[in-house]
Amino acid sequence: MSTMLLGIFFVLSLLGLPLAVSLGLAVTSTLIVFDMSLAVVARAMYTSMNSFLLVAVPLFVLAGLVMDRGGVADRIFGAANTVVGRWRGGLGHVNILASMIFGGISGSSVADVGSLGPLEIKAMTDHKYPRPYAAAVTMVTSTLASIVPPSILMIIAAVAASQSVGAALAGGLGPAIVLGAAFMIVNYVLSVRNKYGEKLSVTAKEALRSIAGAIPALFSPIIILGGIFLGFVTPTEAAGLAVVYTLLIGAFVYRKFRWKDLPGIIIQAGATTGTILLIAMTAAIATYIFTIDRLPLKVSEAILSFSQDPTIVLLLMGVVFIIVGMFMDIIAAILILTPVVFPTAMSVGIDPIHFVVFMVTALSIGLSTPPVGVCLFATSLVSNLRIEQIVRAGVPYYMILLLFLGIVALFPEIVLIPVRLLM
């Protein structure tokens, strides 16, 4: 059953059908061929969406769109520029830091590329960075938004694994900081070696003005994450606060948000959310079939035949996650893989939050890799560069991502220490 389901899904996906449609047709065909009741389709789809936690997804999507229209991205970029822009490779550092801050509000890598990307690429090319390099930094650093809380992917993965969303978000904080620092080191080395960019001079007055103007925007992640980690609000309620706060500062502080644009933004957020959650609904039926077919047990036996050491098992899973992430939508991959491999991870003693964060980190690498990297295509669009130009310039960062993934597998405390401190 599982083989048939996955085979139909991959064939239909390669033919160009939307992922949700491909998965829906695959599970329905499997149920019909094996003479199972189609009533399970409606029941599984409804049950999978009957979750208060998943309400956070459309709200964070909406918050990201509001920030894009409300001038928040510009203020974040300006503040980051005054902090790290004066160093060698300064605008590369600004790109990285701005992606971390913006990701701490929107939770979306694609939103990061769409909002900050054009601004970052223009600023870097204007200051003598090669355009492919500027695009590559923008693309690769956007993956930070998938790890730094409140990551939408982390929320979906935590729900799929039946784990605490707050703990999963806290677990992403350590890896995000380590990876951001690694990106800055690589950017510094490449900038010195290849003489990229110029050292920017910012007067104290300009720096104070820029930071003061960004304070309302910088309060967004403090309010969102502080509320979650201190236990004042749930992740869903924090997402609602993010929407209200970004609306207020965009309209009344920065005065760039126009209320007449709100209906269109809500429709856009609804369309994006519908795509995400329709995949989740069809994946719920696939999970039901996998369970009946005992696929998790079969996969567990196959993996454990190689090794039962938790680190080795996690590294083997990491290879699978990277390959899957290169060819499949990340959300679909999370929802399909989690019920299959999560029991194996638990059977060898891997911490569940460590597993969730590791899986999201590994799969998010696929956002910036060919052939179907969403952030790769988005960056190509905003930079007007061919995909191969961006990929070639991004090779050093791909290597760092792979090295970093191995470090996260070997040292689970990178994930677990922030969880203990914040939760």
C-alpha positions in Angstrom: 0.0 0.0 0.0 2.7 2.5 1.0 4.7 1.7 -2.2 1.7 2.3 -4.4 0.8 5.5 -2.6 4.3 7.0 -2.8 4.8 5.8 -6.4 1.6 7.5 -7.6 2.5 10.6 -5.6 5.9 11.0 -7.1 4.8 10.3 -10.7 2.0 12.9 -10.4 4.3 15.4 -8.8 6.8 15.0 -11.6 4.1 15.5 -14.1 3.5 19.0 -12.6 0.3 18.5 -10.6 0.1 20.5 -7.4 1.5 18.6 -4.4 -1.8 18.5 -2.5 -3.6 17.2 -5.6 -0.9 14.6 -6.3 -1.0 13.4 -2.7 -4.8 13.4 -2.5 -5.2 11.4 -5.7 -2.5 9.0 -4.6 -4.2 8.2 -1.2 -7.6 8.0 -2.8 -6.4 5.6 -5.5 -4.7 3.4 -2.9 -7.8 3.2 -0.8 -9.9 2.2 -3.9 -7.5 -0.4 -5.1 -7.2 -2.0 -1.7 -11.0 -1.9 -1.2 -10.9 0.4 1.8 -13.7 2.8 2.9 -13.4 6.3 1.4 -15.1 7.7 4.5 -11.7 7.7 6.1 -10.7 10.6 3.8 -13.2 13.1 5.1 -12.7 11.9 8.7 -8.9 12.2 8.6 -8.9 15.5 6.8 -11.3 17.0 9.3 -9.4 15.6 12.3 -6.0 16.9 11.1 -7.3 20.4 10.8 -9.2 20.5 14.1 -6.2 22.0 15.9 -5.9 25.3 17.7 -2.1 25.2 17.2 -2.4 25.2 13.4 -4.3 28.5 13.5 -0.8 30.0 14.1 0.2 29.2 10.5 -2.2 31.6 8.7 -1.6 34.3 11.4 2.2 34.2 10.9 1.7 34.2 7.1 -0.5 37.3 7.5 2.0 39.0 9.8 4.8 38.5 7.3 2.7 40.1 4.5 1.8 43.0 6.7 5.4 43.6 7.6 6.3 43.6 3.9 3.8 46.4 3.2 4.3 48.3 6.4 8.0 49.2 6.0 9.2 46.9 8.8 11.7 45.2 6.6 13.4 48.5 5.6 13.8 49.5 9.3 15.3 46.1 10.2 17.8 46.3 7.4 18.8 49.8 8.4 19.3 48.9 12.0 21.4 45.8 11.1 23.5 48.0 8.9 24.4 50.3 11.7 25.4 47.4 13.9 27.5 45.2 11.7 27.8 47.2 8.4 31.2 48.8 9.2 33.1 45.5 9.3 34.8 43.9 6.3 32.0 42.1 4.4 29.7 44.4 6.3 26.6 44.2 4.0 26.9 40.4 4.0 26.8 40.5 7.8 23.8 42.8 7.5 22.1 40.4 5.2 22.6 37.5 7.7 21.5 39.5 10.8 18.5 41.0 9.1 17.3 37.6 8.0 17.5 36.3 11.6 15.6 39.3 12.9 13.0 39.2 10.2 12.6 35.4 10.6 12.0 36.0 14.3 8.8 37.9 13.2 7.5 36.3 10.0 8.7 32.7 10.5 9.0 32.2 6.7 12.1 31.9 4.5 10.1 32.8 1.4 8.8 36.0 3.0 12.4 36.8 3.9 13.5 36.6 0.3 10.5 38.5 -1.0 10.7 41.3 1.5 14.4 41.8 2.3 15.9 40.2 -0.8 15.6 43.1 -3.3 16.8 45.5 -0.7 19.8 43.4 0.3 20.9 42.5 -3.2 20.7 46.1 -4.4 22.6 47.4 -1.4 25.4 44.8 -1.8 25.8 45.3 -5.5 25.9 49.1 -5.1 28.8 48.6 -2.7 30.9 46.4 -5.0 29.8 42.9 -4.2 29.4 40.6 -7.2 25.6 40.2 -7.9 25.7 36.4 -7.9 27.4 36.5 -4.5 24.9 38.9 -3.1 22.0 36.7 -4.4 23.6 33.6 -2.9 24.0 35.1 0.5 20.4 36.3 0.4 19.2 32.9 -0.6 21.2 30.8 1.8 20.6 33.0 4.9 16.9 33.0 4.3 16.9 29.4 5.6 17.6 30.9 9.1 13.9 32.0 9.1 13.0 28.3 9.0 15.0 27.6 12.2 14.8 30.8 14.3 11.6 31.0 16.3 8.7 31.4 15.5 9.4 29.2 12.4 6.2 28.1 10.6 8.0 24.8 9.6 8.9 24.2 13.2 5.3 24.6 14.3 4.1 22.2 11.7 6.8 19.6 12.5 6.0 19.9 16.3 2.3 19.3 15.6 3.1 16.4 13.3 5.3 14.8 16.0 2.8 15.6 18.8 5.4 17.6 20.7 5.3 20.9 22.5 5.3 23.8 19.9 6.9 26.1 22.4 9.7 23.7 23.2 10.4 23.1 19.4 10.5 26.8 18.8 13.0 27.3 21.7 15.0 24.4 20.4 15.6 26.2 17.1 17.1 29.3 18.8 20.5 27.7 19.5 21.1 26.3 16.0 19.9 29.6 14.5 22.5 31.5 16.5 25.3 29.1 15.7 24.5 28.9 12.0 24.2 32.7 11.8 27.7 33.1 13.3 29.0 30.5 10.9 27.6 32.3 7.9 29.2 35.6 9.2 32.6 33.9 9.4 32.3 32.5 5.9 31.2 35.9 4.6 34.1 37.6 6.3 36.7 35.1 4.9 35.3 35.3 1.4 35.1 39.1 1.5 38.7 39.5 2.7 40.1 36.9 0.2 38.2 38.2 -2.8 38.1 41.9 -1.7 34.4 42.1 -1.8 32.6 45.2 -0.8 33.5 48.4 0.9 33.8 49.3 4.6 30.8 51.5 5.4 31.1 54.5 7.5 28.2 55.4 9.7 28.2 58.4 12.0 27.0 58.2 15.5 24.0 60.4 14.7 23.0 58.2 11.8 23.4 55.1 13.8 21.2 56.4 16.7 18.6 57.6 14.2 18.5 54.3 12.4 18.3 52.2 15.6 15.7 54.4 17.2 13.6 54.2 14.1 13.8 50.4 14.2 12.9 49.9 17.8 9.2 49.4 17.2 10.0 46.8 14.6 12.6 45.1 16.8 10.0 44.8 19.6 8.0 42.4 17.5 10.2 39.3 18.1 10.5 40.3 21.8 6.8 40.4 22.2 6.2 37.2 20.2 8.9 35.1 21.7 8.8 36.6 25.2 5.1 35.9 25.4 5.5 32.3 24.3 8.6 31.4 26.5 7.3 33.2 29.6 4.0 31.3 29.3 1.8 34.4 28.9 0.4 33.3 25.5 0.3 30.2 23.3 2.1 30.2 19.9 -1.3 30.7 18.3 -2.1 33.7 20.5 1.4 35.1 19.9 0.7 34.9 16.1 -2.4 36.9 16.7 -0.4 39.5 18.6 2.1 39.6 15.8 -0.6 40.5 13.3 -2.1 43.2 15.5 1.3 44.7 16.4 2.6 44.8 12.9 -0.6 46.4 11.7 -0.3 49.1 14.3 3.3 50.0 13.7 3.0 49.8 10.0 -0.1 52.1 9.9 0.6 54.5 12.8 4.4 54.5 13.5 6.0 54.0 10.0 2.8 55.1 8.2 3.5 53.0 5.1 0.7 50.5 5.5 -2.5 51.5 3.8 -5.7 50.1 5.3 -7.3 49.7 1.8 -4.6 47.0 1.1 -5.7 44.9 4.0 -8.5 42.9 2.2 -6.1 41.9 -0.6 -3.4 40.9 1.9 -5.9 38.8 3.8 -6.9 37.0 0.6 -3.2 36.5 -0.3 -2.5 35.1 3.2 -5.6 32.8 2.8 -4.3 31.5 -0.5 -0.9 30.7 0.9 -2.3 29.1 4.0 -4.7 27.1 1.9 -1.8 25.6 0.0 0.0 24.7 3.2 -3.0 23.2 5.1 -4.4 21.3 2.1 -1.1 19.4 1.9 -1.5 18.8 5.7 -5.0 17.4 5.2 -4.0 15.0 2.5 -0.9 14.0 4.4 -3.1 12.9 7.3 -4.7 10.3 5.1 -1.3 9.1 3.9 -0.3 8.7 7.6 -3.3 6.5 8.2 -2.3 4.3 5.3 1.3 4.1 6.4 0.2 3.1 9.9 -2.1 0.3 8.5 0.8 -0.9 6.3 3.2 -0.8 9.2 5.6 1.4 7.2 7.2 3.0 10.3 8.1 -0.5 11.7 9.6 -1.5 8.3 11.6 1.7 8.0 12.8 1.3 11.6 14.0 -2.2 11.0 15.9 -1.1 7.9 17.6 1.8 9.6 18.4 -0.2 12.8 20.0 -2.9 10.7 22.8 -0.4 10.0 23.3 0.8 13.5 21.5 1.4 16.8 23.7 4.3 17.9 21.5 7.4 18.2 24.0 9.7 16.5 24.6 7.3 13.6 20.8 6.9 13.2 20.3 10.6 13.2 23.0 11.1 10.6 21.5 8.5 8.4 18.2 10.2 8.7 19.9 13.5 7.9 21.1 12.1 4.5 17.5 11.0 3.8 16.1 14.4 4.8 18.5 16.3 2.6 17.8 14.2 -0.5 14.0 14.4 0.1 14.2 18.2 0.7 16.0 18.6 -2.7 13.0 17.1 -4.5 9.9 17.7 -2.4 8.1 20.6 -0.9 9.3 20.9 2.7 5.9 21.0 4.3 4.8 17.9 2.5 8.1 16.2 3.4 7.6 17.0 7.1 4.1 15.7 7.2 4.9 12.5 5.3 8.3 11.6 6.9 7.5 12.4 10.5 5.1 9.6 11.2 7.4 7.2 9.4 10.8 7.9 11.0 9.8 9.5 14.3 9.1 6.1 16.0 12.6 4.9 15.0 14.2 8.0 16.5 12.3 7.4 19.8 13.3 3.7 19.9 17.0 4.5 20.0 16.7 7.3 22.6 16.9 10.4 20.5 15.3 13.4 22.3 12.0 14.2 20.5 12.6 18.0 20.4 16.2 17.4 19.1 14.7 15.2 16.4 12.1 17.8 15.4 14.7 20.6 15.2 17.2 18.4 13.3 14.6 17.3 10.8 13.5 20.9 10.0 17.1 22.0 9.8 18.0 19.2 7.4 14.9 19.7 5.2 15.3 23.5 5.1 18.6 23.0 3.2 16.4 22.0 0.3 14.9 25.4 0.2 18.1 26.7 -1.4 19.1 23.8 -3.5 18.1 22.7 -7.0 16.0 21.3 -8.5 12.9 22.5 -6.5 14.3 25.0 -3.9 11.6 27.6 -3.3 14.0 30.2 -2.0 16.4 29.5 -4.9 13.7 30.3 -7.5 12.5 33.3 -5.5 16.0 34.7 -5.3 16.5 34.1 -9.0 13.3 36.1 -9.6 14.3 39.1 -7.4 17.9 39.2 -8.6 17.3 38.6 -12.3 20.1 35.9 -12.3 20.1 32.4 -13.6 19.8 29.6 -11.1 23.2 28.1 -11.9 24.9 31.5 -11.2 23.4 31.6 -7.7 24.2 28.0 -7.0 27.8 28.4 -8.0 28.3 31.4 -5.8 26.6 29.6 -2.9 28.8 26.5 -2.8 30.8 27.6 0.3 27.6 28.2 2.2 26.2 24.8 1.1 29.3 23.2 2.6 28.8 25.1 5.9 25.2 23.9 6.0 26.2 20.3 5.7 28.9 20.7 8.3 26.5 22.5 10.6 23.9 19.7 10.3 26.5 17.2 11.4 27.3 19.4 14.4 23.7 19.5 15.4 23.5 15.7 15.2 26.6 15.2 17.3 25.9 17.9 19.9 22.2 17.8 20.9 22.8 20.3 23.7 22.9 23.0 21.0 19.1 22.4 20.8 18.3 21.3 24.3 20.0 24.0 26.4 17.8 26.8 25.1 14.8 24.5 25.7 15.8 24.0 29.4 16.5 27.7 29.8 13.4 29.1 28.1 10.7 26.5 28.9 
